[in-house]
Amino acid sequence: MRDFIGVPLCPAVDHQTLANDTVTARCRATGEPSHLPMMELHTFIIQSITPFRFFGRT
């Protein structure tokens, strides 16, 4: 199921997060999951939403 409320990424915390400090971030447009260390989530989000800057602001 796709999320159409305008959130480009959906990070998920699950049993794997607790076991190995990883998080899954799913892209709304493609549904493709990315598994990454929890400490890299902030950087991943910033890099992922950069093309989606609103109203031409940088």
C-alpha positions in Angstrom: 0.0 0.0 0.0 1.3 3.4 -0.9 1.2 6.4 1.4 -0.1 9.5 -0.5 0.1 12.1 2.3 3.3 13.6 1.1 5.9 11.9 3.2 8.7 10.8 0.9 10.2 8.2 3.3 8.9 5.9 5.9 11.5 4.7 8.4 10.5 1.5 10.3 11.7 0.3 13.6 11.2 -3.4 14.2 12.8 -6.4 15.9 15.9 -6.2 13.7 16.4 -2.6 14.8 16.7 -3.7 18.4 18.9 -6.6 17.6 21.5 -5.0 15.3 20.9 -1.2 15.4 19.6 -1.0 11.8 16.5 0.7 10.4 14.5 0.2 7.2 13.6 3.3 5.2 11.1 2.7 2.5 10.8 5.2 -0.5 7.1 6.2 -1.0 7.5 6.6 -4.8 9.1 3.2 -5.5 8.3 1.2 -2.4 12.0 0.2 -2.4 13.4 -0.5 1.1 16.9 0.6 2.2 18.4 -1.1 5.2 21.0 1.0 7.0 22.7 1.6 10.4 20.5 3.6 12.6 23.3 6.2 13.1 23.1 6.9 9.3 19.4 7.5 9.1 19.7 11.3 9.5 22.2 11.6 6.6 20.1 9.2 4.5 16.9 11.3 5.0 18.7 14.6 4.2 20.2 13.1 1.0 16.9 11.6 0.0 14.7 14.7 0.4 17.2 17.2 -1.1 15.6 16.9 -4.6 12.2 17.7 -3.0 13.0 21.2 -1.6 9.8 23.2 -1.4 9.2 26.5 -3.3 12.7 26.6 -4.7 14.3 27.2 -1.3 17.7 25.6 -0.7 
